[in-house]
Structures are given as structure tokens and as C-alpha cells.
């Protein structure tokens, strides 16, 4: 006796599939959004300045000094 496997698709997966079917430009907009925040060239001077400007945090932030 074999059991049939019933394919399950969540509501979220259905929503995303329907949305991408209705609006195919979403993938292009997603790529643009990712490029805006993540695909950047790093400036060595800015990285060095950012590392130098870090202020060390005390171990327990809510404890007052003194």
C-alpha cells in the first residue's frame, strides 16, 4: 500500500508566486534595491576612519560609572 504525497505550499509562498506572476518587474526592482545598499566599492580611507572612530562600550551599559 502506497500513500500519495500531497504537495504543500504555504500561504506566503502562494502570495509571492502570485505577486511575481502578476508583476514581473519586481525582480528587477529587488535587484536595484540590493545594488543600492550592498553592491558598493569600499573606500579604504573611509574604512580606516570608521575603525578609528569606534568608541569602546563598557561591559554593562546600564551601570553608571563612579
N, CA, C and O atoms as a Tinker XYZ file with bonds, in Angstrom:
   264  protein
     1  N      0.844000   -1.178000    0.000000    73     2
     2  CA     0.000000    0.000000    0.000000    64     1     3
     3  C      0.890000    1.242000    0.000000    63     2     4     5
     4  O      1.730000    1.423000    0.881000    81     3
     5  N      0.695000    2.058000   -0.967000    73     3     6
     6  CA     1.470000    3.281000   -1.047000    64     5     7
     7  C      0.579000    4.470000   -0.727000    63     6     8     9
     8  O     -0.609000    4.494000   -1.048000    81     7
     9  N      1.189000    5.447000   -0.089000    73     7    10
    10  CA     0.467000    6.665000    0.246000    64     9    11
    11  C      0.856000    7.755000   -0.731000    63    10    12    13
    12  O      2.025000    7.914000   -1.084000    81    11
    13  N     -0.119000    8.480000   -1.148000    73    11    14
    14  CA     0.166000    9.602000   -2.028000    64    13    15
    15  C      0.687000   10.755000   -1.196000    63    14    16    17
    16  O      0.150000   11.077000   -0.136000    81    15
    17  N      1.730000   11.360000   -1.694000    73    15    18
    18  CA     2.310000   12.515000   -1.022000    64    17    19
    19  C      1.615000   13.757000   -1.537000    63    18    20    21
    20  O      1.595000   14.018000   -2.740000    81    19
    21  N      1.056000   14.506000   -0.635000    73    19    22
    22  CA     0.336000   15.711000   -1.027000    64    21    23
    23  C      1.282000   16.897000   -0.917000    63    22    24    25
    24  O      1.857000   17.149000    0.142000    81    23
    25  N      1.437000   17.620000   -2.017000    73    23    26
    26  CA     2.328000   18.777000   -2.037000    64    25    27
    27  C      1.714000   19.902000   -1.213000    63    26    28    29
    28  O      0.538000   20.234000   -1.361000    81    27
    29  N      2.531000   20.476000   -0.346000    73    27    30
    30  CA     2.070000   21.584000    0.492000    64    29    31
    31  C      2.763000   22.864000    0.064000    63    30    32    33
    32  O      3.980000   22.897000   -0.120000    81    31
    33  N      1.983000   23.906000   -0.092000    73    31    34
    34  CA     2.525000   25.224000   -0.401000    64    33    35
    35  C      1.913000   26.209000    0.582000    63    34    36    37
    36  O      0.691000   26.325000    0.680000    81    35
    37  N      2.767000   26.918000    1.308000    73    35    38
    38  CA     2.273000   27.840000    2.326000    64    37    39
    39  C      1.598000   29.049000    1.689000    63    38    40    41
    40  O      1.774000   29.331000    0.504000    81    39
    41  N      0.824000   29.751000    2.501000    73    39    42
    42  CA     0.150000   30.951000    2.013000    64    41    43
    43  C      1.159000   32.008000    1.572000    63    42    44    45
    44  O      0.945000   32.708000    0.582000    81    43
    45  N      2.255000   32.116000    2.312000    73    43    46
    46  CA     3.284000   33.100000    1.956000    64    45    47
    47  C      3.909000   32.758000    0.604000    63    46    48    49
    48  O      4.143000   33.647000   -0.216000    81    47
    49  N      4.179000   31.481000    0.371000    73    47    50
    50  CA     4.744000   31.066000   -0.914000    64    49    51
    51  C      3.780000   31.332000   -2.057000    63    50    52    53
    52  O      4.183000   31.763000   -3.137000    81    51
    53  N      2.491000   31.070000   -1.806000    73    51    54
    54  CA     1.482000   31.350000   -2.834000    64    53    55
    55  C      1.414000   32.848000   -3.136000    63    54    56    57
    56  O      1.323000   33.253000   -4.295000    81    55
    57  N      1.460000   33.660000   -2.087000    73    55    58
    58  CA     1.402000   35.103000   -2.258000    64    57    59
    59  C      2.566000   35.601000   -3.111000    63    58    60    61
    60  O      2.374000   36.389000   -4.037000    81    59
    61  N      3.767000   35.138000   -2.794000    73    59    62
    62  CA     4.952000   35.576000   -3.532000    64    61    63
    63  C      4.898000   35.085000   -4.978000    63    62    64    65
    64  O      5.241000   35.827000   -5.899000    81    63
    65  N      4.471000   33.846000   -5.179000    73    63    66
    66  CA     4.371000   33.314000   -6.546000    64    65    67
    67  C      3.344000   34.096000   -7.356000    63    66    68    69
    68  O      3.598000   34.435000   -8.512000    81    67
    69  N      2.195000   34.384000   -6.769000    73    67    70
    70  CA     1.163000   35.155000   -7.472000    64    69    71
    71  C      1.645000   36.571000   -7.780000    63    70    72    73
    72  O      1.413000   37.104000   -8.865000    81    71
    73  N      2.314000   37.157000   -6.807000    73    71    74
    74  CA     2.791000   38.520000   -6.985000    64    73    75
    75  C      3.833000   38.623000   -8.092000    63    74    76    77
    76  O      3.796000   39.551000   -8.900000    81    75
    77  N      4.757000   37.676000   -8.130000    73    75    78
    78  CA     5.788000   37.706000   -9.182000    64    77    79
    79  C      5.191000   37.378000  -10.542000    63    78    80    81
    80  O      5.701000   37.838000  -11.564000    81    79
    81  N      4.113000   36.584000  -10.575000    73    79    82
    82  CA     3.437000   36.310000  -11.833000    64    81    83
    83  C      2.712000   37.559000  -12.342000    63    82    84    85
    84  O      2.731000   37.852000  -13.538000    81    83
    85  N      2.078000   38.284000  -11.430000    73    83    86
    86  CA     1.328000   39.475000  -11.816000    64    85    87
    87  C      2.235000   40.664000  -12.147000    63    86    88    89
    88  O      1.942000   41.451000  -13.047000    81    87
    89  N      3.333000   40.780000  -11.409000    73    87    90
    90  CA     4.233000   41.924000  -11.592000    64    89    91
    91  C      5.673000   41.428000  -11.771000    63    90    92    93
    92  O      6.427000   41.384000  -10.799000    81    91
    93  N      6.060000   41.059000  -12.976000    73    91    94
    94  CA     7.408000   40.518000  -13.201000    64    93    95
    95  C      8.523000   41.545000  -12.969000    63    94    96    97
    96  O      9.680000   41.160000  -12.805000    81    95
    97  N      8.201000   42.826000  -12.952000    73    95    98
    98  CA     9.232000   43.848000  -12.729000    64    97    99
    99  C      9.724000   43.863000  -11.286000    63    98   100   101
   100  O     10.691000   44.561000  -10.981000    81    99
   101  N      9.096000   43.122000  -10.404000    73    99   102
   102  CA     9.509000   43.089000   -9.004000    64   101   103
   103  C     10.941000   42.573000   -8.870000    63   102   104   105
   104  O     11.712000   43.087000   -8.059000    81   103
   105  N     11.295000   41.569000   -9.654000    73   103   106
   106  CA    12.659000   41.016000   -9.586000    64   105   107
   107  C     13.690000   42.084000   -9.956000    63   106   108   109
   108  O     14.750000   42.171000   -9.336000    81   107
   109  N     13.374000   42.894000  -10.966000    73   107   110
   110  CA    14.288000   43.964000  -11.372000    64   109   111
   111  C     14.401000   45.031000  -10.281000    63   110   112   113
   112  O     15.492000   45.527000  -10.002000    81   111
   113  N     13.281000   45.376000   -9.674000    73   111   114
   114  CA    13.289000   46.370000   -8.594000    64   113   115
   115  C     14.053000   45.848000   -7.375000    63   114   116   117
   116  O     14.740000   46.609000   -6.693000    81   115
   117  N     13.929000   44.553000   -7.108000    73   115   118
   118  CA    14.656000   43.946000   -5.996000    64   117   119
   119  C     16.168000   44.038000   -6.243000    63   118   120   121
   120  O     16.936000   44.362000   -5.337000    81   119
   121  N     16.571000   43.755000   -7.455000    73   119   122
   122  CA    17.997000   43.832000   -7.796000    64   121   123
   123  C     18.514000   45.256000   -7.647000    63   122   124   125
   124  O     19.627000   45.468000   -7.166000    81   123
   125  N     17.710000   46.233000   -8.059000    73   123   126
   126  CA    18.115000   47.637000   -7.904000    64   125   127
   127  C     18.243000   48.009000   -6.437000    63   126   128   129
   128  O     19.181000   48.707000   -6.050000    81   127
   129  N     17.303000   47.546000   -5.618000    73   127   130
   130  CA    17.349000   47.838000   -4.193000    64   129   131
   131  C     18.557000   47.223000   -3.518000    63   130   132   133
   132  O     19.193000   47.854000   -2.674000    81   131
   133  N     18.878000   45.985000   -3.890000    73   131   134
   134  CA    20.063000   45.342000   -3.328000    64   133   135
   135  C     21.335000   46.070000   -3.747000    63   134   136   137
   136  O     22.254000   46.251000   -2.948000    81   135
   137  N     21.375000   46.483000   -5.002000    73   135   138
   138  CA    22.551000   47.198000   -5.502000    64   137   139
   139  C     22.717000   48.531000   -4.785000    63   138   140   141
   140  O     23.838000   48.986000   -4.556000    81   139
   141  N     21.609000   49.148000   -4.436000    73   139   142
   142  CA    21.667000   50.445000   -3.761000    64   141   143
   143  C     22.377000   50.332000   -2.415000    63   142   144   145
   144  O     23.144000   51.222000   -2.046000    81   143
   145  N     22.134000   49.263000   -1.686000    73   143   146
   146  CA    22.682000   49.137000   -0.331000    64   145   147
   147  C     23.913000   48.251000   -0.237000    63   146   148   149
   148  O     24.762000   48.492000    0.620000    81   147
   149  N     24.046000   47.225000   -1.091000    73   147   150
   150  CA    25.106000   46.244000   -0.885000    64   149   151
   151  C     26.201000   46.252000   -1.928000    63   150   152   153
   152  O     27.353000   45.978000   -1.591000    81   151
   153  N     25.904000   46.547000   -3.152000    73   151   154
   154  CA    26.913000   46.483000   -4.211000    64   153   155
   155  C     27.649000   47.811000   -4.305000    63   154   156   157
   156  O     27.370000   48.635000   -5.176000    81   155
   157  N     28.581000   47.998000   -3.404000    73   155   158
   158  CA    29.350000   49.249000   -3.376000    64   157   159
   159  C     30.841000   48.951000   -3.406000    63   158   160   161
   160  O     31.290000   47.880000   -2.996000    81   159
   161  N     31.586000   49.913000   -3.896000    73   159   162
   162  CA    33.033000   49.804000   -3.785000    64   161   163
   163  C     33.435000   50.420000   -2.453000    63   162   164   165
   164  O     32.911000   51.462000   -2.062000    81   163
   165  N     34.346000   49.787000   -1.772000    73   163   166
   166  CA    34.763000   50.249000   -0.458000    64   165   167
   167  C     35.941000   51.201000   -0.576000    63   166   168   169
   168  O     36.897000   50.943000   -1.308000    81   167
   169  N     35.858000   52.292000    0.147000    73   167   170
   170  CA    36.921000   53.275000    0.178000    64   169   171
   171  C     37.803000   52.975000    1.389000    63   170   172   173
   172  O     37.323000   52.983000    2.523000    81   171
   173  N     39.075000   52.714000    1.158000    73   171   174
   174  CA    39.992000   52.326000    2.231000    64   173   175
   175  C     40.105000   53.418000    3.300000    63   174   176   177
   176  O     40.193000   53.108000    4.488000    81   175
   177  N     40.103000   54.681000    2.894000    73   175   178
   178  CA    40.211000   55.780000    3.855000    64   177   179
   179  C     38.982000   55.843000    4.762000    63   178   180   181
   180  O     39.112000   56.036000    5.971000    81   179
   181  N     37.800000   55.681000    4.185000    73   179   182
   182  CA    36.586000   55.698000    4.994000    64   181   183
   183  C     36.551000   54.526000    5.969000    63   182   184   185
   184  O     36.139000   54.690000    7.117000    81   183
   185  N     36.977000   53.356000    5.528000    73   183   186
   186  CA    37.021000   52.194000    6.418000    64   185   187
   187  C     37.982000   52.424000    7.576000    63   186   188   189
   188  O     37.675000   52.098000    8.723000    81   187
   189  N     39.150000   52.991000    7.268000    73   187   190
   190  CA    40.137000   53.254000    8.319000    64   189   191
   191  C     39.577000   54.251000    9.323000    63   190   192   193
   192  O     39.709000   54.051000   10.530000    81   191
   193  N     38.952000   55.321000    8.841000    73   191   194
   194  CA    38.381000   56.334000    9.731000    64   193   195
   195  C     37.264000   55.747000   10.588000    63   194   196   197
   196  O     37.142000   56.087000   11.765000    81   195
   197  N     36.457000   54.878000   10.013000    73   195   198
   198  CA    35.364000   54.254000   10.766000    64   197   199
   199  C     35.914000   53.358000   11.874000    63   198   200   201
   200  O     35.386000   53.347000   12.986000    81   199
   201  N     36.977000   52.606000   11.570000    73   199   202
   202  CA    37.578000   51.742000   12.598000    64   201   203
   203  C     38.204000   52.566000   13.723000    63   202   204   205
   204  O     38.121000   52.193000   14.893000    81   203
   205  N     38.827000   53.679000   13.365000    73   203   206
   206  CA    39.481000   54.514000   14.369000    64   205   207
   207  C     38.474000   55.263000   15.245000    63   206   208   209
   208  O     38.788000   55.611000   16.383000    81   207
   209  N     37.298000   55.508000   14.742000    73   207   210
   210  CA    36.334000   56.304000   15.489000    64   209   211
   211  C     35.410000   55.485000   16.389000    63   210   212   213
   212  O     34.513000   56.043000   17.021000    81   211
   213  N     35.614000   54.185000   16.454000    73   211   214
   214  CA    34.784000   53.334000   17.304000    64   213   215
   215  C     35.100000   53.618000   18.768000    63   214   216   217
   216  O     36.263000   53.637000   19.171000    81   215
   217  N     34.051000   53.836000   19.557000    73   215   218
   218  CA    34.205000   54.067000   20.990000    64   217   219
   219  C     33.887000   52.766000   21.704000    63   218   220   221
   220  O     32.835000   52.169000   21.471000    81   219
   221  N     34.787000   52.321000   22.572000    73   219   222
   222  CA    34.592000   51.067000   23.279000    64   221   223
   223  C     33.428000   51.198000   24.255000    63   222   224   225
   224  O     33.329000   52.180000   24.990000    81   223
   225  N     32.554000   50.205000   24.253000    73   223   226
   226  CA    31.394000   50.205000   25.125000    64   225   227
   227  C     31.742000   49.480000   26.414000    63   226   228   229
   228  O     32.446000   48.471000   26.402000    81   227
   229  N     31.242000   50.005000   27.526000    73   227   230
   230  CA    31.500000   49.350000   28.803000    64   229   231
   231  C     30.723000   48.027000   28.857000    63   230   232   233
   232  O     29.714000   47.878000   28.167000    81   231
   233  N     31.187000   47.058000   29.675000    73   231   234
   234  CA    30.586000   45.725000   29.675000    64   233   235
   235  C     29.094000   45.726000   29.989000    63   234   236   237
   236  O     28.338000   45.003000   29.340000    81   235
   237  N     28.653000   46.509000   30.954000    73   235   238
   238  CA    27.242000   46.562000   31.285000    64   237   239
   239  C     26.784000   47.995000   31.070000    63   238   240   241
   240  O     27.116000   48.888000   31.850000    81   239
   241  N     26.023000   48.208000   30.013000    73   239   242
   242  CA    25.734000   49.570000   29.562000    64   241   243
   243  C     24.877000   50.371000   30.535000    63   242   244   245
   244  O     24.921000   51.601000   30.508000    81   243
   245  N     24.105000   49.721000   31.385000    73   243   246
   246  CA    23.191000   50.449000   32.270000    64   245   247
   247  C     23.838000   50.787000   33.621000    63   246   248   249
   248  O     23.235000   51.485000   34.436000    81   247
   249  N     25.034000   50.306000   33.855000    73   247   250
   250  CA    25.708000   50.617000   35.114000    64   249   251
   251  C     26.427000   51.949000   34.977000    63   250   252   253
   252  O     27.182000   52.164000   34.029000    81   251
   253  N     26.190000   52.829000   35.920000    73   251   254
   254  CA    26.840000   54.135000   35.872000    64   253   255
   255  C     28.244000   54.049000   36.441000    63   254   256   257
   256  O     28.547000   53.185000   37.264000    81   255
   257  N     29.081000   54.945000   35.996000    73   255   258
   258  CA    30.452000   54.966000   36.492000    64   257   259
   259  C     30.496000   55.760000   37.781000    63   258   260   261
   260  O     29.857000   56.805000   37.900000    81   259
   261  N     31.250000   55.263000   38.743000    73   259   262
   262  CA    31.517000   56.055000   39.932000    64   261   263
   263  C     30.670000   55.739000   41.048000    63   262   264
   264  O     30.801000   56.343000   42.113000    81   263
